[in-house]
């Protein structure tokens, strides 16, 4: 069985990578939306904006999960230090 501290640290690292990936993807989609709105006018702005907001929402949710994992990790460290 894996050490709970190592497991939490691994989850925190993974979720931080997911957050960065989602922020980069959302930024890319937002820039594409701006270009599409003012240059090409292809009618997909609503879809691209919805994908941007969804990506940001998921990144925010993952940020909350990372915060919860860090709190659990802090509690485990306190118990180990006693």
N, C-alpha and C positions, 0 to 999 in steps of 0.2 A: 504494500500500500504506500502511496505517495505521501510525503510530508505535507500537512495542510498549509504550512507557510509557503513552501515551494509552489504548491498548486495555486494558491492565491496570487503569488507574484507572477506566475505564468499567465493567469487569467488577466491580471492587470496589464501586463505587457501586450497581450493579444488585443484586448479591447482598445488600448491606446493606438495600436496600429490600425485597427478598424476605424477609429475616430479620424485619424489623419487621412486615411484613404477616402472616407466619406466627405471630409471637408474639401479635399482636392477635387474630387468628382463633382461636388456641388458647385465649387468655384468655376470649374470648366463648363458645366451646364449653364451657369448664370451668364458667363461671358458669351456663350453661344446664343443664349436668349437675347442678350443685348444686340449682338451682331445681327441676329435674325430679325429683330424688331425694326432696326433702323436701316438695314442694308438689303436684305433679301425678301422680307415680308412673305414668308411661306406659310403662315397660318399655324405653325407648331409652337408658338410662343407659350400658349396655355399649358400644353403638355410638358414642355421643358421647364416651365416655372414650377409646375406641380412636382416634377421629379427633383428639382432643386430644393424645394421646401421639404419634401419627404426625406431626402438625404440629410438635410440639416436636422430634422426632427429625430431621425434615427441616431445621428451623432450625439445629439443632446441626451437621448435615452441612454446611450452607451456611456456618456460622461457621468450620468447618475449611477449607473452600475459600477463604474470604476470607483466612484466616491464611496459607495457601499462596501466594495471589496477592500478598499484602503482602511475603512473603519474596522472591518473584521480583522484585517491584518494587524492593526494597531492593538486591538483587544487581545489577539493571540500573543503578540509580543509582550504585552503587560502581564498576561498570565504566566508566560514562560519566565519572566524576570522576577517573579515573586519567590 
